[in-house]
Amino acid sequence: GLWPVATPTAADAQCVWLTRPAASLSRACVLDDFRVRAVAGAAHASPVAQHGYATSWIVREAAASSTVEVSLLHSWLRPMLRAHAVTPGGGVAIPAARSLHASAHQPGTAAIGHLPHAEAALALLRAACFATLGPYPATFHAFRSPQAPLAGGERPLHSGLLGMLRSARQEVPSATISYVSLADEAEDMSRALAMSSEWLRAEPETALDQGSRRVPRLSQLAPSAAGPVQLYFDARGVVSNLHVISQRPLADPLGSGQVELHVHCVGLNFRDVLNVLGAYPGDPGLPGGDFAGEVSRTAPDSAPVGPLAPRAAIYGFASAALASIARTGASLVACRPAAVSSEQACSLPSTWGTAHLVLMRSRGCKQHRLLLHAGAGGVGLATCQYSTWLALQSHTTVGRPYKHRFLRALYPSSSSSSRDAAALSIGASSSLLARRLHLVLNSLSHDFISTSTALLREGGHFAEIGKRGVWSR
């Protein structure tokens, strides 16, 4: 395929080179004075799409099933962790099908000692996902207060378990990992054990509520009629602490060189996740940084011309951008091209800005060797494309096999595992053919830092963008 390289020559004209990745620009096809026109529908000609969603637990009844499942029940609260087979009627029987049920919490008991429970759940989950004969079904039952009609009503009592099961389903899609929320111990447990395997595969999360089965569905929120809103949290620790509140008017006058803007879209980064969970070093303030929107007004000493004129479509960086209205410096925004949507533009600043700064400061040149961790992430994909333009020799680390295939189909690079530092050491050394790296772009921790450093040449560059387990010296 051909790679386009464009250089603006005027407000509506560009010079475009079309070349192959391995070829130089001297052998490229040149389109001089290539005119650019705005696509139909200007940036603010069409209404901004609404993307507000909430989880609604709707009633769904199961189809009649003649199969009786026999399962293995594992209760955490017994003095000795005993395993026994039970039928839906309550009798003991030899399991006819490999299935694991784990009871998370009995109603009325104090929420004490959840760490041993989480450790037991993780052990059971590993046993189910990585069994010798392949993954087998695992269902986890979590008791809640009868007054809480939805799963996880006693937050954050079962939020850790629910989050762990959701992560496991993403990591091991071949396993049937289910979560059932119960309000009544006797009645709901017998109904839960009677659930067919077809139901559990189709609905991995179920809440039993007053004789009915409820399942989670995303429903679109109606546009807010209360004016500007913002995403706020009272305390860090869990994502469920986030809630939408009305945004107060910004009383402080605009400072010199500042811009007030209406936010249309916000790009979420890993930094925002660490911020909400309380795992980010220091106080990063409210979440939200990358945004796309339009100019509301500028400081009085700034001329409202050019890209910063009112209602101009812009994108860039802003503090606490997860709100209807935000402020930022004029030097941190740029005019958004009409051919780029707000959703696309808000994903660019941090990813491409990081890739540009890292490769610029390391002075990467043609045939330099680069080790890029987490190559399938936002920064990873941007750096892969950037390094291809610079003709660097890239070696990336990713996790699951389909990510390896995805990257190798897009970019001419080799790849290793991002889950095992020993595998990285062997794979990267084999790919380098006893040579050393010029540059490492690291976002991992633990043994990956020492392994990456060992592969670096003298005078090489080690760029750290991770936030946890950073080596300061």
C-alpha positions as CSV (number, residue, x, y, z in Angstrom):
1,G,0.0,0.0,0.0
2,L,1.0,3.7,-0.3
3,W,1.6,6.0,2.6
4,P,0.4,9.7,2.2
5,V,2.6,12.5,3.6
6,A,1.0,15.9,3.4
7,T,2.5,19.4,4.0
8,P,0.1,22.5,4.1
9,T,1.1,25.1,1.6
10,A,-1.9,27.4,2.0
11,A,-5.2,27.7,4.0
12,D,-6.9,25.3,1.5
13,A,-4.0,23.7,-0.3
14,Q,-1.5,20.9,0.5
15,C,1.5,19.2,-1.1
16,V,1.0,15.4,-0.9
17,W,3.6,12.7,-1.4
18,L,2.5,9.1,-2.1
19,T,5.2,6.6,-1.3
20,R,5.8,3.1,0.0
21,P,6.9,2.6,3.6
22,A,10.4,1.4,2.6
23,A,10.9,4.0,-0.1
24,S,12.3,7.6,0.3
25,L,10.4,10.7,-0.6
26,S,12.6,11.2,-3.6
27,R,10.9,8.2,-5.2
28,A,7.4,9.4,-4.3
29,C,4.5,10.5,-6.4
30,V,3.9,14.2,-5.7
31,L,0.5,16.0,-5.9
32,D,1.4,19.6,-5.8
33,D,-1.1,22.3,-4.9
34,F,-3.6,19.7,-3.9
35,R,-6.8,21.6,-3.0
36,V,-8.7,20.7,0.2
37,R,-12.4,21.3,0.5
38,A,-14.6,20.9,3.6
39,V,-16.9,17.9,3.6
40,A,-20.6,18.5,3.4
41,G,-21.8,19.7,6.8
42,A,-19.6,22.1,8.7
43,A,-18.4,21.4,12.2
44,H,-21.3,23.0,13.9
45,A,-23.9,22.6,11.2
46,S,-25.2,19.3,12.5
47,P,-26.3,18.8,16.1
48,V,-23.9,17.2,18.5
49,A,-24.6,13.5,19.1
50,Q,-25.7,12.5,22.6
51,H,-23.7,9.8,24.2
52,G,-25.2,9.5,27.7
53,Y,-26.0,6.0,28.8
54,A,-27.0,4.3,32.0
55,T,-27.4,0.6,33.0
56,S,-31.0,-0.5,33.4
57,W,-31.9,-3.9,34.8
58,I,-34.8,-5.1,32.8
59,V,-37.0,-8.2,33.3
60,R,-36.3,-11.1,31.0
61,E,-37.9,-14.5,31.5
62,A,-36.1,-17.7,30.5
63,A,-37.5,-20.2,28.0
64,A,-38.6,-23.5,29.4
65,S,-35.7,-26.0,29.7
66,S,-35.9,-29.7,30.3
67,T,-32.3,-30.1,31.3
68,V,-31.4,-30.3,35.0
69,E,-27.9,-29.0,35.6
70,V,-25.8,-30.5,38.4
71,S,-23.3,-28.2,39.8
72,L,-20.4,-27.9,42.3
73,L,-21.2,-25.4,45.0
74,H,-18.4,-23.8,46.9
75,S,-19.3,-21.6,49.9
76,W,-16.7,-19.2,51.2
77,L,-18.2,-18.7,54.7
78,R,-17.9,-22.2,56.0
79,P,-15.2,-22.7,58.5
80,M,-13.5,-25.2,56.2
81,L,-13.8,-24.6,52.5
82,R,-15.7,-27.8,51.5
83,A,-16.9,-28.7,48.1
84,H,-20.0,-30.7,47.6
85,A,-22.4,-31.4,44.7
86,V,-26.0,-30.2,44.9
87,T,-29.0,-30.4,42.7
88,P,-31.5,-27.7,42.2
89,G,-33.7,-29.5,44.8
90,G,-31.0,-29.4,47.4
91,G,-29.9,-33.0,47.4
92,V,-26.4,-34.2,47.1
93,A,-25.3,-35.9,43.9
94,I,-22.2,-36.6,41.8
95,P,-21.6,-33.8,39.3
96,A,-22.7,-34.8,35.8
97,A,-21.3,-31.7,34.3
98,R,-18.2,-29.7,35.2
99,S,-19.6,-26.5,36.8
100,L,-18.5,-24.3,39.7
101,H,-20.7,-22.2,41.9
102,A,-19.2,-19.8,44.5
103,S,-21.3,-18.0,47.2
104,A,-19.9,-14.6,47.9
105,H,-21.7,-13.3,51.0
106,Q,-24.6,-14.4,53.1
107,P,-27.4,-11.9,54.0
108,G,-27.2,-10.2,57.3
109,T,-23.5,-10.8,58.0
110,A,-21.1,-8.0,58.5
111,A,-18.9,-6.9,55.6
112,I,-15.7,-8.0,57.2
113,G,-12.6,-9.7,55.8
114,H,-13.4,-9.2,52.1
115,L,-9.7,-9.7,51.1
116,P,-9.7,-13.4,51.9
117,H,-13.0,-13.7,49.9
118,A,-11.5,-11.9,46.9
119,E,-8.4,-14.1,47.2
120,A,-10.6,-17.2,47.2
121,A,-12.6,-15.9,44.2
122,L,-9.5,-15.3,42.3
123,A,-8.2,-18.8,43.0
124,L,-11.5,-20.4,41.9
125,L,-11.5,-18.2,38.8
126,R,-8.0,-19.3,37.8
127,A,-9.0,-22.9,38.4
128,A,-12.0,-22.5,36.1
129,C,-10.2,-20.6,33.3
130,F,-7.0,-22.5,33.2
131,A,-8.0,-26.1,33.8
132,T,-6.0,-28.8,32.1
133,L,-8.9,-29.9,29.9
134,G,-9.9,-26.4,29.0
135,P,-12.1,-23.7,30.7
136,Y,-15.2,-24.9,32.5
137,P,-18.3,-22.9,33.5
138,A,-18.1,-20.9,36.8
139,T,-21.0,-19.1,38.4
140,F,-20.5,-16.8,41.4
141,H,-23.5,-16.0,43.6
142,A,-23.5,-12.7,45.6
143,F,-26.1,-12.0,48.3
144,R,-27.5,-8.6,48.7
145,S,-30.0,-6.8,50.9
146,P,-33.6,-7.6,50.0
147,Q,-34.2,-3.9,49.8
148,A,-31.6,-3.6,47.0
149,P,-33.4,-4.7,43.8
150,L,-30.3,-4.6,41.5
151,A,-27.1,-6.5,41.4
152,G,-24.3,-5.0,43.5
153,G,-26.9,-3.0,45.5
154,E,-24.6,-2.9,48.5
155,R,-21.8,-1.0,46.8
156,P,-18.9,-1.5,47.0
157,L,-19.5,-4.9,48.7
158,H,-19.5,-6.9,45.5
159,S,-18.1,-4.4,43.0
160,G,-14.6,-5.9,43.2
161,L,-16.0,-9.4,42.5
162,L,-18.1,-8.1,39.6
163,G,-15.2,-6.2,38.1
164,M,-12.9,-9.2,38.4
165,L,-15.4,-11.4,36.6
166,R,-15.9,-8.9,33.8
167,S,-12.2,-8.7,33.3
168,A,-11.9,-12.5,33.3
169,R,-14.6,-12.7,30.5
170,Q,-12.5,-10.3,28.4
171,E,-9.3,-12.3,29.0
172,V,-10.7,-15.8,28.6
173,P,-13.7,-15.4,26.2
174,S,-14.0,-19.2,25.8
175,A,-15.0,-19.6,29.5
176,T,-18.5,-19.2,30.7
177,I,-18.2,-16.9,33.8
178,S,-21.4,-15.8,35.3
179,Y,-22.6,-13.6,38.2
180,V,-25.9,-14.0,39.9
181,S,-27.2,-11.5,42.5
182,L,-29.5,-13.0,45.1
183,A,-31.8,-11.3,47.6
184,D,-33.5,-14.3,49.3
185,E,-31.1,-17.1,50.4
186,A,-33.3,-20.1,50.1
187,E,-35.7,-19.3,47.3
188,D,-33.2,-17.4,45.1
189,M,-30.4,-20.0,45.5
190,S,-32.7,-22.8,44.3
191,R,-33.7,-20.8,41.3
192,A,-30.1,-19.8,40.6
193,L,-28.9,-23.4,40.6
194,A,-31.8,-24.3,38.2
195,M,-30.5,-21.8,35.6
196,S,-29.6,-23.6,32.4
197,S,-26.1,-23.4,30.8
198,E,-27.7,-21.7,27.8
199,W,-29.0,-18.9,29.9
200,L,-25.7,-18.4,31.7
201,R,-23.9,-18.2,28.4
202,A,-26.3,-15.7,27.0
203,E,-26.7,-13.6,30.1
204,P,-23.4,-13.5,32.2
205,E,-25.0,-11.2,34.8
206,T,-28.4,-11.8,36.4
207,A,-30.2,-10.3,39.4
208,L,-33.0,-12.4,40.9
209,D,-35.7,-10.0,42.2
210,Q,-39.1,-10.9,43.6
211,G,-39.5,-13.9,41.4
212,S,-38.2,-12.4,38.2
213,R,-34.9,-12.4,36.4
214,R,-33.3,-9.0,35.6
215,V,-30.4,-8.5,33.2
216,P,-28.4,-5.4,32.5
217,R,-28.9,-3.3,29.4
218,L,-27.5,0.0,28.3
219,S,-30.2,2.7,27.8
220,Q,-29.7,6.1,26.4
221,L,-30.2,9.0,28.7
222,A,-32.4,11.9,27.8
223,P,-30.5,15.2,27.2
224,S,-30.1,17.2,30.4
225,A,-32.6,20.0,30.8
226,A,-30.9,21.4,33.9
227,G,-28.2,23.3,32.1
228,P,-24.4,22.6,32.2
229,V,-23.4,19.4,34.0
230,Q,-20.1,17.8,35.1
231,L,-18.8,14.4,36.2
232,Y,-17.8,14.6,39.8
233,F,-16.7,12.3,42.6
234,D,-16.8,12.8,46.4
235,A,-14.0,10.3,47.1
236,R,-11.6,8.2,45.0
237,G,-11.5,4.4,45.2
238,V,-14.2,3.0,42.9
239,V,-15.6,4.1,39.6
240,S,-19.1,3.9,41.1
241,N,-18.3,7.1,43.1
242,L,-18.6,9.1,39.8
243,H,-21.9,10.9,39.4
244,V,-23.3,13.7,37.2
245,I,-24.1,17.0,39.0
246,S,-25.1,20.4,37.8
247,Q,-22.1,22.6,36.9
248,R,-21.8,25.9,38.7
249,P,-21.1,29.0,36.6
250,L,-17.4,29.8,36.4
251,A,-17.3,33.0,38.3
252,D,-13.6,33.9,37.9
253,P,-12.8,36.1,34.9
254,L,-10.9,34.7,32.0
255,G,-7.2,35.2,32.4
256,S,-4.9,36.4,29.8
257,G,-4.5,33.9,26.9
258,Q,-7.4,31.7,28.2
259,V,-10.3,30.3,26.2
260,E,-13.7,29.2,27.5
261,L,-15.2,26.4,25.6
262,H,-18.2,24.1,25.3
263,V,-17.1,20.5,25.5
264,H,-18.5,18.0,22.9
265,C,-16.4,14.9,23.5
266,V,-13.7,13.8,26.0
267,G,-11.1,11.2,25.4
268,L,-10.5,8.9,28.4
269,N,-7.0,7.9,29.2
270,F,-5.5,5.4,31.6
271,R,-4.5,8.5,33.7
272,D,-8.2,9.2,34.3
273,V,-8.8,5.6,35.4
274,L,-5.9,5.8,37.9
275,N,-7.2,9.2,39.1
276,V,-10.7,7.9,39.9
277,L,-9.3,4.8,41.6
278,G,-6.9,6.8,43.7
279,A,-3.9,5.1,42.3
280,Y,-2.4,8.1,40.6
281,P,0.7,9.5,42.3
282,G,0.0,13.0,43.8
283,D,-3.3,14.9,43.2
284,P,-4.1,15.1,39.5
285,G,-7.3,17.0,40.1
286,L,-10.6,16.2,38.5
287,P,-10.5,13.6,35.6
288,G,-10.6,14.6,31.9
289,G,-7.9,16.1,29.7
290,D,-8.3,15.5,26.0
291,F,-11.4,17.2,24.5
292,A,-13.1,18.4,21.4
293,G,-15.6,21.2,21.4
294,E,-16.1,24.8,20.3
295,V,-15.0,28.1,21.5
296,S,-17.5,29.9,23.8
297,R,-15.5,33.1,24.4
298,T,-11.9,34.3,24.7
299,A,-10.2,36.6,27.1
300,P,-10.8,40.3,26.6
301,D,-7.2,40.9,25.6
302,S,-7.3,38.2,22.9
303,A,-8.5,39.1,19.4
304,P,-11.5,36.8,18.4
305,V,-10.0,36.0,15.0
306,G,-8.7,32.9,13.4
307,P,-9.2,29.4,14.9
308,L,-10.2,30.9,18.3
309,A,-13.2,32.9,17.1
310,P,-16.5,32.1,18.9
311,R,-18.1,28.8,17.8
312,A,-14.9,27.7,16.1
313,A,-14.4,23.9,16.3
314,I,-11.3,23.1,18.3
315,Y,-9.6,20.2,20.1
316,G,-6.7,20.0,22.6
317,F,-6.0,19.8,26.3
318,A,-8.1,21.2,29.2
319,S,-8.2,20.6,32.9
320,A,-11.3,18.9,34.3
321,A,-12.8,18.5,30.8
322,L,-15.5,16.1,31.8
323,A,-18.0,18.9,32.0
324,S,-20.2,21.0,29.8
325,I,-18.0,24.1,30.1
326,A,-14.2,24.1,30.6
327,R,-11.3,26.5,30.3
328,T,-7.8,26.1,29.0
329,G,-4.9,28.1,27.5
330,A,-5.1,29.2,23.9
331,S,-1.7,27.6,23.3
332,L,-3.2,24.1,24.2
333,V,-5.9,24.1,21.5
334,A,-5.9,23.8,17.7
335,C,-8.5,24.2,15.0
336,R,-10.3,20.9,14.3
337,P,-10.5,20.0,10.6
338,A,-14.0,19.7,9.2
339,A,-13.2,16.2,8.0
340,V,-12.4,15.0,11.5
341,S,-15.3,14.4,13.9
342,S,-15.4,15.4,17.5
343,E,-15.2,11.8,18.6
344,Q,-12.0,11.2,16.5
345,A,-10.4,14.5,17.5
346,C,-10.7,14.0,21.3
347,S,-8.6,10.8,20.9
348,L,-5.6,12.5,19.4
349,P,-3.9,15.0,21.8
350,S,-2.4,12.7,24.4
351,T,-1.6,9.7,22.1
352,W,0.0,11.6,19.3
353,G,1.5,14.2,21.6
354,T,3.2,11.5,23.6
355,A,4.5,9.7,20.5
356,H,5.8,13.0,19.0
357,L,7.6,14.1,22.2
358,V,9.2,10.7,22.8
359,L,10.5,10.3,19.3
360,M,11.6,13.9,19.0
361,R,13.6,13.9,22.3
362,S,15.2,10.6,21.6
363,R,16.2,11.8,18.1
364,G,15.0,8.6,16.4
365,C,16.6,8.1,13.0
366,K,16.2,5.6,10.2
367,Q,17.1,2.0,11.2
368,H,17.2,2.9,14.9
369,R,15.8,0.1,17.0
370,L,12.7,0.8,19.2
371,L,11.1,-1.4,21.9
372,L,7.5,-0.3,22.3
373,H,5.4,-1.7,25.2
374,A,1.6,-2.0,25.0
375,G,1.7,-1.6,21.2
376,A,-2.1,-2.1,20.8
377,G,-3.0,0.8,23.1
378,G,-3.6,4.4,22.0
379,V,0.0,5.6,22.5
380,G,1.2,2.3,21.1
381,L,-0.7,2.6,17.8
382,A,0.3,6.2,17.3
383,T,4.0,5.4,18.0
384,C,3.8,2.4,15.6
385,Q,2.6,4.7,12.8
386,Y,5.0,7.5,13.7
387,S,8.0,5.1,13.8
388,T,7.0,3.6,10.4
389,W,7.2,7.1,8.9
390,L,10.7,7.5,10.4
391,A,11.7,4.0,9.2
392,L,12.5,2.8,12.7
393,Q,12.9,-0.9,13.4
394,S,10.1,-1.6,15.9
395,H,9.6,-4.4,18.4
396,T,6.3,-4.3,20.3
397,T,4.8,-6.1,23.2
398,V,1.1,-6.9,23.3
399,G,-1.0,-9.4,25.2
400,R,-3.5,-11.6,23.5
401,P,-2.8,-13.4,20.1
402,Y,-5.3,-11.5,18.1
403,K,-3.5,-8.3,19.0
404,H,-0.2,-9.7,17.7
405,R,-2.0,-10.5,14.4
406,F,-3.6,-7.1,14.3
407,L,-0.3,-5.2,14.7
408,R,1.7,-7.4,12.3
409,A,-1.0,-6.9,9.6
410,L,-0.7,-3.1,10.0
411,Y,3.0,-2.4,10.6
412,P,6.2,-4.2,9.7
413,S,7.3,-5.0,13.2
414,S,8.0,-8.1,15.4
415,S,6.2,-8.6,18.7
416,S,6.5,-10.3,22.1
417,S,4.3,-11.0,25.1
418,S,3.4,-8.1,27.5
419,R,2.4,-10.7,30.1
420,D,5.7,-12.4,30.7
421,A,9.0,-10.6,31.0
422,A,11.0,-13.8,30.4
423,A,9.2,-14.3,27.0
424,L,10.0,-10.7,26.2
425,S,13.7,-11.2,26.9
426,I,13.9,-14.2,24.6
427,G,11.7,-12.8,21.9
428,A,13.3,-9.4,21.7
429,S,16.9,-10.8,21.9
430,S,16.1,-13.2,19.0
431,S,14.5,-10.3,17.0
432,L,17.5,-8.0,17.6
433,L,20.1,-10.6,16.5
434,A,22.5,-9.8,19.4
435,R,22.1,-6.0,18.7
436,R,21.0,-3.4,21.2
437,L,18.1,-1.0,21.3
438,H,18.3,2.7,20.7
439,L,15.0,3.6,22.4
440,V,12.5,2.1,24.8
441,L,9.0,3.5,25.3
442,N,7.9,1.8,28.5
443,S,4.5,1.8,30.2
444,L,4.8,-1.5,32.1
445,S,6.3,-2.3,35.5
446,H,8.1,-4.9,37.6
447,D,10.5,-7.1,35.6
448,F,9.7,-5.4,32.3
449,I,11.6,-2.4,33.3
450,S,14.8,-4.3,34.2
451,T,14.5,-6.5,31.1
452,S,14.0,-3.5,28.8
453,T,16.9,-1.7,30.4
454,A,19.2,-4.7,29.8
455,L,18.3,-4.6,26.1
456,L,19.2,-0.9,25.8
457,R,22.5,0.2,24.2
458,E,25.0,2.6,25.8
459,G,23.7,6.1,25.1
460,G,20.2,4.9,24.4
461,H,17.0,6.5,25.5
462,F,14.5,5.1,28.0
463,A,11.2,7.0,27.9
464,E,8.9,6.2,30.9
465,I,5.2,7.0,30.5
466,G,3.9,4.6,33.2
467,K,2.5,5.9,36.5
468,R,3.1,2.9,38.8
469,G,6.3,1.1,39.8
470,V,8.5,3.8,38.1
471,W,12.2,3.6,38.6
472,S,13.3,7.1,39.8
473,R,17.0,6.4,39.4
